[in-house]
Amino acid sequence: MSPHHPSETPDSPCDPPPDWWLFHGDNRARTPAMPPAPPWRSFGRTPDGAPAGRYLIDRTETDIVNAALHLRRPLLVTGHPGTGKSTLAHAIAHELSLGEVLHWPVNSRSTLQDALYRYDAIGRLRESTLLRESALPHERARAEPDIGSFVRLGPLGTALVPAERPRVLLVDELDKGDVDLPNDLLTAFEEGAFEIPELARLPEAEAEVDVLTADGGGRRTRVVRGRIRCTEFPVVVITSNGERDFPPAFLRRCLRLDLPDPDETRLRSIVAAHLGPEALDGAEDVLRTFLERRAEGELATDQLLNAVFLRKGGIGLDAGELLDAVLRRLGGAV
């Protein structure tokens, strides 16, 4: 019989399925009630951008964050995956009431231009052609679409828009970007300004243009003579997994915060903050196994949270099965 035959189950066809199963693998349609999601996977439930649970950070680390805020310098946060680097940006935005975090996930193709703005020249040309074709003969010379509708600020460009309160910008995993990207960022960080040449070249009568921002929802901001300069430098949180070194000139302009792997005491506090103080009741074996496996290879704190959440929810797996499902090393072969 095929290993994927619909009448088979992992054990015996006569055994009743566990109560916690949603998917049975038997090709029968059902409408089960979805169980509550983990707090960190409850999308749309925290409109203020607050991180799920209380963000835990010690006194020394808090001092560094505050120094970066006072100095208006980017905060370069390093550490293993799962130590809370990205979540720190959301915690700062929440505590300081700075609104939604502007997120720039960096990859090998990312450029400074992407982060500042994009101009859809082809879209504008297409729109111009359509307008001229539909206009009356005497109106065709003036049938031009609004250029502002074809300029969209990126996350960094939006963060530099003048405002009474700064925005929080998360530059996520900068070490995955091109080797020159950190140095490319220096001018924007030092000047707190940039130019959009396509708007700077417009005639004086069109010097003020409303362009789209990265906030979504069709929000716009006014740009005068193609130049944007912040009035409050954004709170910039740059994360790195330590995959490569950054240029000295870039490092000098950042305040550096290294988030260590949490010890047992910190892990207990993290679990309590996210899942409640009673979460480890009945899950001590999960914590013990996590600590043992972390000593052998990288494991992320959120993997522990996943395992404890499943145990707390009454998932019918013994410790070995549960840990095999969610506690996999982050390096090496899959």
ZIZI-V565568 format. One line per field, one symbol per residue. phi: phi as a letter, one per 40 degrees, with the letter a starting at -180 (. if undefined). psi: psi as a letter, one per 40 degrees, with the letter a starting at -180 (. if undefined). burial: + if it has 16 or more other C-alpha atoms within 10 Angstrom, else -. A space follows every 10 residues. Layout:
phi: ???
psi: ???
burial: ???
//
This chain:
phi: .ccbccccbd bbcccccccc cbbbgbgccb bccccdcddc bccgcbccgc ccgccbaccc ccdcdccccc cfbcbcbbic dgcgcccdcc ccdcccfbgc ccbbccbcbc bdddccabbc cccccccccc ccccccdcbc cbcbcccccb bbccccdccc cdacbccbbb ccgccccccc cdcccdcccc cgaabbdccc cccdcbcbbc bcbccgggcb bcbbfgbbbc bbcccbbbba cgcacbcdcc cccbcbbbcc cccccccccc ccccbhcccc cgbccccccd ccccccacbc dcccdccccc cccgccbcdc cccccbbbcc bgcc
psi: iieeheeiid bieehiiide hdhefeehhi gihhiiiide egheegdeeh ihahhhiidd dddddddddd efiihhhiii heefdddddd dddddefeah hhhghhaeei idddddihhg dddddddddd dddeiideed deghihddee hhiaddddde hhidiiihhh ghfdeeiide dddddddddd dfiiigdddd eiidefdhhh iiiedieeii ihhhfehhhi dhhihhhhih efdiiiiddd ddeihhhhhi hhaddddddd ddddeidede hefddddddd ddddddihii dddddddddd ddefhfiidd dddddegiie iai.
burial: -------++- ---------- ---------- -------+-- --------++ +++-+----- ---++--++- -+++++++++ ++++++++++ ++++---+++ ++++++---+ ++-++++++- ---+--+++- ++-------- --+++-++++ ++++++++++ ++---+++++ +++++++--- +++----++- -+++++--++ -------+++ +++++----+ +++-++-+++ -+++++++++ ++---+---+ +--++++++- +-----+-++ +++++---++ --+-+++--+ +-++---+++ ++++++++++ ++--+---+- -++---+++- ----
//
